[in-house]
Amino acid sequence: MQLTKKASYGLIATVELARAPEGTSRSAVWIAERYDLPVAFIEKILHELKQAGLVASRQGRSGGYLLRISPERVSVRRVLESLGESLDLVDCLDGGTSCRLTGVCPTQGAWRTINDAFRGLLDRVSVADLRGGTSV
């Protein structure tokens, strides 16, 4: 599994919103320029995060986006799933695969265990953990 650019940029944007002083918003332009990312793509991502209820927006001169939920309560998994990211490490775990080995594959159980542990880790790491820039 490899994260898409959308997921990676979405995490970056969410961390930047968490880094903003409380009650302060950040614009999509500010985030995009800080990391040399496409503004339109960051705007689209922030809109999706808003639709998912993680982000709120403000209009006007000091407008922009801010987290609706405390960064300590927003998991990495929640951000990724809000952006439609698949968290399955192998295709056979999504339930809709056409793999001909489903049901007889000797590795599927191991992949399910690994996948569950991976999802658990993503649940335990919060946006607050990431905003300091240190490893978790």
Residue frames relative to the residue before (quaternion, step in Angstrom):
aa qw qx qy qz dx dy dz
M 1.0000 0.0000 0.0000 0.0000 0.00 0.00 0.00
Q 0.0148 -0.7672 0.6413 -0.0024 3.52 -1.05 0.82
L 0.4694 -0.6795 0.4837 0.2898 3.55 -0.88 0.95
T 0.4623 -0.6469 0.5288 0.2970 3.52 -1.15 0.66
K 0.6435 -0.4880 0.4039 0.4298 3.57 -1.27 0.23
K 0.6022 0.5705 -0.3507 0.4345 3.55 1.04 -0.78
A 0.6855 0.4731 -0.2836 0.4753 3.60 0.87 -0.93
S 0.6595 0.5102 -0.3061 0.4594 3.57 0.91 -0.88
Y 0.6841 0.4660 -0.2790 0.4868 3.58 0.88 -0.93
G 0.6213 0.5509 -0.3352 0.4452 3.58 1.10 -0.70
L 0.6408 0.4995 -0.3171 0.4893 3.56 1.05 -0.73
I 0.6276 0.5279 -0.3330 0.4653 3.58 0.98 -0.84
A 0.6722 0.4962 -0.3008 0.4599 3.59 0.84 -0.96
T 0.6591 0.5086 -0.3096 0.4595 3.59 0.94 -0.86
V 0.6421 0.5075 -0.3221 0.4759 3.59 0.99 -0.80
E 0.6497 0.5058 -0.3276 0.4634 3.61 0.95 -0.75
L 0.6257 0.5078 -0.3449 0.4814 3.59 1.04 -0.64
A 0.6510 0.5097 -0.3103 0.4692 3.58 1.06 -0.73
R 0.6544 0.5207 -0.3035 0.4566 3.60 1.12 -0.62
A 0.5529 0.6181 -0.3965 0.3937 3.58 1.17 -0.47
P 0.5644 -0.5762 0.4494 0.3840 3.59 -1.06 0.65
E 0.6355 -0.5667 0.3633 0.3781 3.57 -1.05 0.80
G 0.8102 0.2306 -0.2077 0.4973 3.54 -0.93 0.98
T 0.6120 0.5380 -0.3414 0.4684 3.58 1.30 -0.07
S 0.2686 -0.7632 0.5661 0.1580 3.55 -0.96 0.85
R 0.2425 -0.7225 0.6262 0.1647 3.52 -1.36 0.34
S 0.3782 -0.7220 0.5282 0.2381 3.55 -0.96 0.82
A 0.6170 -0.5269 0.4313 0.3945 3.53 -1.26 0.40
V 0.6183 0.5445 -0.3378 0.4552 3.58 1.04 -0.76
W 0.6464 0.5271 -0.3215 0.4483 3.60 0.90 -0.92
I 0.6760 0.4820 -0.2897 0.4762 3.59 0.90 -0.95
A 0.6684 0.5111 -0.3042 0.4466 3.58 0.86 -0.96
E 0.6828 0.4841 -0.2957 0.4605 3.58 0.88 -0.89
R 0.6155 0.5691 -0.3441 0.4230 3.59 1.00 -0.77
Y 0.7997 0.2618 -0.1152 0.5279 3.59 1.02 -0.82
D 0.4242 -0.7192 0.4471 0.3208 3.57 1.31 0.16
L 0.3731 0.7075 -0.4926 0.3428 3.54 0.85 1.11
P 0.6023 -0.5679 0.4086 0.3845 3.60 -1.17 0.43
V 0.4753 -0.7031 0.4553 0.2691 3.58 -0.66 1.15
A 0.6681 0.5120 -0.3167 0.4372 3.60 0.82 -0.94
F 0.6458 0.5139 -0.3173 0.4671 3.58 1.03 -0.75
I 0.6467 0.4992 -0.3147 0.4833 3.61 0.97 -0.82
E 0.6294 0.5254 -0.3369 0.4630 3.60 0.99 -0.77
K 0.6484 0.5150 -0.3103 0.4669 3.59 0.96 -0.88
I 0.6579 0.5098 -0.3049 0.4630 3.58 0.92 -0.91
L 0.6713 0.4924 -0.3006 0.4653 3.58 0.88 -0.92
H 0.6128 0.5352 -0.3463 0.4670 3.57 1.08 -0.67
E 0.6532 0.5014 -0.3153 0.4717 3.60 0.96 -0.82
L 0.6473 0.5031 -0.3172 0.4767 3.59 1.01 -0.77
K 0.6135 0.5262 -0.3380 0.4822 3.57 1.15 -0.63
Q 0.6468 0.5169 -0.3146 0.4642 3.60 0.93 -0.87
A 0.6827 0.4798 -0.2744 0.4779 3.58 1.12 -0.69
G 0.5344 -0.6675 0.3795 0.3533 3.58 1.28 -0.10
L 0.5168 0.6523 -0.4142 0.3686 3.59 1.23 0.17
V 0.7831 0.2527 -0.0822 0.5623 3.55 1.13 -0.74
A 0.1782 -0.7380 0.6385 0.1260 3.53 -1.21 0.63
S 0.2539 -0.7629 0.5697 0.1703 3.56 -1.19 0.41
R 0.2044 -0.7394 0.6298 0.1217 3.50 -1.31 0.55
Q 0.3332 -0.7292 0.5676 0.1873 3.51 -1.08 0.81
G 0.6679 0.5497 -0.3592 0.3501 3.53 -1.29 0.18
R 0.8059 -0.3378 0.2202 0.4335 3.48 -1.42 -0.04
S 0.7727 0.2598 -0.1572 0.5575 3.58 0.94 -0.81
G 0.2884 0.8011 -0.4743 0.2239 3.53 1.18 0.62
G 0.2474 0.7425 -0.6018 0.1588 3.47 -1.36 0.15
Y 0.5904 -0.5624 0.4490 0.3654 3.52 -1.22 -0.56
L 0.0025 0.7724 -0.6350 -0.0122 3.54 -1.24 0.55
L 0.5780 -0.5819 0.4371 0.3691 3.54 -1.20 0.49
R 0.3595 -0.7245 0.5490 0.2109 3.56 -1.06 0.79
I 0.7443 0.3205 -0.1507 0.5662 3.54 1.25 -0.52
S 0.6043 -0.5594 0.4236 0.3774 3.56 -1.11 0.66
P 0.5381 -0.6497 0.4259 0.3270 3.63 -0.87 0.90
E 0.6016 0.5642 -0.3549 0.4403 3.60 1.14 -0.52
R 0.7219 0.4295 -0.2299 0.4915 3.58 1.19 -0.53
V 0.6290 0.5004 -0.3429 0.4862 3.59 1.27 0.04
S 0.2152 -0.7964 0.5548 0.1074 3.57 -0.47 1.19
V 0.6250 -0.5135 0.4302 0.4007 3.52 -1.28 0.41
R 0.6232 0.5500 -0.3396 0.4402 3.57 0.97 -0.81
R 0.6589 0.5154 -0.3176 0.4465 3.58 0.91 -0.89
V 0.6347 0.5151 -0.3308 0.4715 3.60 0.98 -0.80
L 0.6863 0.4928 -0.2918 0.4484 3.58 0.80 -1.01
E 0.6820 0.4725 -0.2969 0.4728 3.59 0.90 -0.87
S 0.6051 0.5558 -0.3540 0.4467 3.61 1.10 -0.62
L 0.7087 0.4199 -0.2439 0.5117 3.55 1.18 -0.55
G 0.5713 -0.6445 0.3583 0.3604 3.58 1.25 0.27
E 0.3746 0.7448 -0.4753 0.2812 3.56 1.24 0.37
S 0.3640 -0.6957 0.5712 0.2393 3.57 -0.98 0.85
L 0.2022 -0.7999 0.5567 0.0967 3.55 -0.86 0.96
D 0.4596 0.6661 -0.4556 0.3708 3.56 1.25 0.28
L 0.4181 -0.7371 0.4810 0.2246 3.54 -0.80 1.06
V 0.7703 0.1194 -0.0828 0.6210 3.56 1.20 -0.55
D 0.6319 -0.5983 0.3550 0.3416 3.56 -1.10 0.73
C 0.6464 0.5642 -0.3429 0.3825 3.60 0.98 -0.68
L 0.6219 0.5720 -0.3460 0.4080 3.61 1.20 -0.23
D 0.5980 0.6067 -0.3603 0.3801 3.59 1.20 -0.28
G 0.5168 -0.6848 0.3942 0.3296 3.60 1.23 -0.04
G 0.7540 0.3706 -0.2143 0.4982 3.59 1.12 -0.41
T 0.4083 0.7417 -0.4528 0.2796 3.57 1.18 0.35
S 0.3495 -0.7175 0.5609 0.2202 3.49 -1.24 0.39
C 0.2572 0.7805 -0.5298 0.2098 3.58 1.16 0.50
R 0.4230 -0.7369 0.4736 0.2321 3.54 -0.76 1.00
L 0.6624 0.5127 -0.3048 0.4532 3.59 1.26 -0.24
T 0.3930 0.7210 -0.4874 0.2968 3.59 1.26 -0.03
G 0.7767 0.3002 -0.2516 0.4933 3.54 -0.84 1.03
V 0.7822 0.2418 -0.1505 0.5542 3.59 1.17 -0.44
C 0.4749 0.6957 -0.4303 0.3246 3.59 1.25 -0.19
P 0.3806 -0.7509 0.4900 0.2263 3.60 -0.72 0.99
T 0.6991 0.4670 -0.2796 0.4637 3.63 1.19 -0.28
Q 0.4748 0.7117 -0.4333 0.2834 3.60 1.18 -0.32
G 0.6448 0.5240 -0.3283 0.4494 3.61 0.94 -0.78
A 0.6459 0.5049 -0.3145 0.4785 3.56 1.00 -0.81
W 0.6535 0.5070 -0.3181 0.4633 3.58 0.93 -0.84
R 0.6300 0.5274 -0.3398 0.4576 3.59 1.01 -0.74
T 0.6478 0.5129 -0.3121 0.4688 3.60 0.98 -0.85
I 0.6633 0.4938 -0.2930 0.4799 3.58 0.93 -0.92
N 0.6523 0.5254 -0.3043 0.4537 3.57 0.95 -0.91
D 0.6515 0.5094 -0.3119 0.4678 3.58 0.98 -0.86
A 0.6471 0.5060 -0.3158 0.4748 3.60 1.00 -0.79
F 0.6279 0.5377 -0.3193 0.4633 3.57 1.03 -0.81
R 0.6676 0.4878 -0.2961 0.4783 3.59 0.89 -0.91
G 0.6266 0.5401 -0.3276 0.4566 3.56 1.06 -0.76
L 0.6374 0.5151 -0.3166 0.4778 3.57 1.02 -0.79
L 0.6599 0.4996 -0.3060 0.4705 3.58 0.94 -0.84
D 0.6172 0.5294 -0.3341 0.4766 3.59 1.17 -0.55
R 0.7125 0.4783 -0.2561 0.4449 3.59 1.00 -0.82
V 0.6651 0.4583 -0.3072 0.5032 3.60 1.16 -0.47
S 0.1729 -0.8066 0.5612 0.0680 3.55 -0.68 1.13
V 0.6523 -0.4793 0.4085 0.4217 3.52 -1.34 0.21
A 0.5993 0.5527 -0.3577 0.4554 3.61 1.10 -0.64
D 0.6199 0.5394 -0.3421 0.4558 3.59 1.06 -0.70
L 0.7100 0.4734 -0.2500 0.4575 3.57 1.03 -0.81
R 0.6122 0.6125 -0.3612 0.3458 3.59 1.01 -0.68
G 0.6325 0.5347 -0.3385 0.4465 3.59 1.15 -0.45
G 0.4398 -0.7270 0.4291 0.3064 3.56 1.25 -0.27
T 0.5707 0.5737 -0.3966 0.4334 3.57 1.22 0.21
S 0.5722 -0.5728 0.4382 0.3904 3.55 -1.21 0.32
V 0.3907 -0.7326 0.5174 0.2075 3.54 -1.14 0.66
